[in-house]
């Protein structure tokens, strides 16, 4: 039974070994000439003149993460729609529960004000 997976295991070991070997060779043979400019944090190619006036609002990141979350969940509708006839009523009820959970999450986010831009 496990004979079928021997070649996959061999391929995995070879790939991991080659990746490790290349990283090790790069670390050993690569040039090491650290300078202050190379060690400084890179920020759009310009040096900092003064610190930023205010912090960047986290709301943009929250909205982006919520978009990704709901977008990935919406992608699951397509495969479900393709095999809906084979799933019958049970598949319909499963998706109904999924949509209810998704709606509860959306209402929670809306109630918390994560989608307000004021």
N, C-alpha and C positions, 0 to 999 in steps of 0.2 A: 504493500500500500504506500509506503513512504519512498519507494524506488522512483516514483514519478517526480518527486520534489528534489532529488539529489542534484540534478542539473541546475535547478533554480538556486539551490544553496551554493553550488560551486560558482555560478555566475555572480551571486551576491558577494561571496568571499573575494573573488577576483576583483570586482568593482570596488569594494571597500578597500582592499589592499592597494590597488592602483591609486585610488584617491589619497589614501594615507601616504603612500610613497611620494606622490607628486607634491603634496603639502610639505612633507619632510625635506625633500630635495630643494624646494623653493626656500624653505627656512634656512637650510644649511648653506646652499650655494648662492643665494641671492645677495645683492649688494646691501651693505649696512652703512649708510652715511646719514645719520640723523642730524638735522639742523633745527634751529628754533622755528624756522618757517614751516618745515615739514611737520613738526610736532604740534603746531598751533591748530586749533579747530578751524575748519573751513566753513565759511558762511558766504555763499554766493560770490566768492572771489574778491570780496572787499574786506579790508580790515575794519574792525569796530572803531568808530570815532568816539562814541559815547554809548552808554547803555540805553536800551529802548525806553521810551517814555512811559509805556504802560504794558501790562501783560496782554498777550493775545487771548481773546475769549475762548474758553473751552467749548462753548456752545456749537461752534462750527464742527468740531470733532464729534460731538455727540450726535448732531444731525447726520453727519457722514456715516457714523457707525449704525445709526438707526436705519438709514437708507439701505446700507449693505445687508443688514439683518432682514428687513422686510423684503428686499429684492431677492435674496437667496431663498427665502421661504416661498416667494411667489413663483420661483422657478420650478418648485415641486408640483405645481398644478399641471404642467404639461405632460409629464409621464403618467400622472393619475388620469388625465383626460384620455390618453391614448388607450389605456387598458380598463377603462371604466366599465365597459360591457362585460368583461370577464369577472370583475369584482362584485357586480350586482349590488344589492342593497347594503351589504356589509362594507364595501369599499366607499359607498356614498356616505354612510354614517361615519366612517373613519375620517373622511375629508371634512365632514361637517364639524366634528369635534376639533380637528386641526384649525379650521377657520374660526371657530369660537375662541380657541386659545389665542390665536393670532389677533383677533378683535379685542380680547381682554387686554393683551399686551399693548396694543395700539391705544386703547382708551386710557390705560394707566400712564403711558408716556404723554399723552395729550393732557391728562389731568395734572400731571407733574409740571407741565409748562415747558417741556423739552423742545417743543415745536414752535414756541413763541419767539419772534425775532425782535422784541422790544428791548 
